[in-house]
Amino acid sequence: FPNFPSAKPRLDASGCPGEQNWTEGVSETLRCRARGRPQPEVGCSKDGNSLPVGIALPARRHHAGTYRCRAANALGAAERNVTVWVTRGEAGGTGDPGGGLWGSWAVFGVLEGLL
């Protein structure tokens, strides 16, 4: 087997997209894969609450927002913000006067200025 050199963790858009769109009630997975050697451990959290990476779970409105994802190995760490948008499913969420999209308030503020 070839001996590959060690490398610090990297989180880039191909393995850890900065924006992810989920549908409420559908089984969704937070995608955030890091590069590095040894293989980095990855964790993501929002407001101090962790969300499992790479494990499917039914999307809910409270999952919407910006998560801070961190990859770490013995050589260092890398961090990246990931915004999860949750839209109302075909079956229909309940009582959403805003058109069926939930996400980070900080991102909403930026979008409002562009519209």
C-alpha positions as CSV (number, residue, x, y, z in Angstrom):
1,F,0.0,0.0,0.0
2,P,1.3,3.5,-0.8
3,N,2.1,5.7,2.2
4,F,0.1,8.9,1.7
5,P,1.3,12.1,3.5
6,S,-0.7,13.4,6.5
7,A,-2.9,16.4,5.9
8,K,-5.0,18.8,8.0
9,P,-8.8,18.7,7.6
10,R,-10.5,20.5,4.8
11,L,-14.2,21.3,4.4
12,D,-15.0,22.4,0.9
13,A,-18.2,23.0,-1.1
14,S,-18.1,19.6,-2.9
15,G,-18.1,17.6,0.4
16,C,-19.9,20.1,2.7
17,P,-22.3,22.2,0.7
18,G,-22.9,25.6,2.3
19,E,-26.6,25.5,1.5
20,Q,-28.8,22.4,1.7
21,N,-32.5,22.2,0.9
22,W,-34.7,19.8,2.8
23,T,-38.4,19.0,2.6
24,E,-40.4,18.9,5.8
25,G,-41.4,15.3,6.7
26,V,-39.0,13.7,4.3
27,S,-36.0,11.7,5.5
28,E,-33.0,14.0,4.9
29,T,-29.3,13.8,5.7
30,L,-26.9,16.7,6.7
31,R,-24.1,16.3,4.2
32,C,-20.7,17.4,5.4
33,R,-17.7,15.3,4.5
34,A,-14.1,16.4,5.3
35,R,-10.8,15.6,3.6
36,G,-7.6,14.9,5.5
37,R,-5.3,12.2,6.8
38,P,-5.9,10.8,9.2
39,Q,-9.6,10.9,8.4
40,P,-11.1,13.8,10.3
41,E,-14.1,13.5,12.6
42,V,-16.9,15.9,11.7
43,G,-19.6,17.4,13.8
44,C,-22.2,20.1,13.2
45,S,-24.3,22.1,15.7
46,K,-26.7,25.0,15.9
47,D,-27.4,27.0,19.0
48,G,-25.4,24.4,21.0
49,N,-27.5,21.5,19.7
50,S,-25.8,18.8,17.6
51,L,-27.3,17.4,14.4
52,P,-25.9,14.0,13.2
53,V,-23.9,14.2,10.0
54,G,-24.6,11.5,7.4
55,I,-27.6,10.0,9.2
56,A,-31.0,10.3,7.7
57,L,-33.8,11.8,9.9
58,P,-37.3,13.3,9.2
59,A,-36.8,17.0,8.4
60,R,-38.7,19.3,10.7
61,R,-39.1,23.1,10.7
62,H,-36.8,23.4,13.7
63,H,-33.9,21.9,11.7
64,A,-33.8,25.1,9.6
65,G,-30.9,27.5,10.3
66,T,-27.2,27.9,10.1
67,Y,-25.0,25.1,11.5
68,R,-21.3,25.4,12.4
69,C,-19.6,22.3,11.1
70,R,-16.1,21.4,12.4
71,A,-13.7,18.7,11.2
72,A,-10.7,17.7,13.3
73,N,-7.8,15.3,13.2
74,A,-4.4,15.2,14.9
75,L,-3.0,17.9,12.6
76,G,-5.7,20.5,13.1
77,A,-9.2,21.6,12.5
78,A,-11.4,23.3,9.9
79,E,-14.8,24.9,10.2
80,R,-17.6,25.9,7.8
81,N,-21.1,27.3,8.1
82,V,-23.9,25.2,6.5
83,T,-27.4,26.7,6.1
84,V,-30.3,24.2,6.0
85,W,-33.5,25.4,4.4
86,V,-36.6,23.4,5.1
87,T,-39.6,23.7,2.7
88,R,-43.1,22.5,3.3
89,G,-43.7,19.1,1.8
90,E,-46.5,18.2,-0.6
91,A,-48.6,16.9,2.2
92,G,-48.5,20.5,3.6
93,G,-46.9,21.8,6.8
94,T,-49.2,23.6,9.2
95,G,-49.8,27.3,9.5
96,D,-47.0,28.8,7.4
97,P,-48.0,32.3,6.3
98,G,-44.6,32.9,4.7
99,G,-44.8,30.6,1.7
100,G,-43.4,27.4,3.1
101,L,-39.7,28.2,3.5
102,W,-37.8,28.2,6.8
103,G,-34.2,29.0,7.2
104,S,-31.6,31.2,9.0
105,W,-32.9,34.6,10.0
106,A,-29.5,36.1,9.2
107,V,-29.8,34.8,5.6
108,F,-33.5,36.0,5.4
109,G,-32.2,39.5,6.2
110,V,-29.7,39.4,3.4
111,L,-32.3,38.0,0.9
112,E,-34.9,40.7,1.9
113,G,-32.4,43.4,0.8
114,L,-32.0,41.8,-2.6
115,L,-35.7,41.5,-3.4
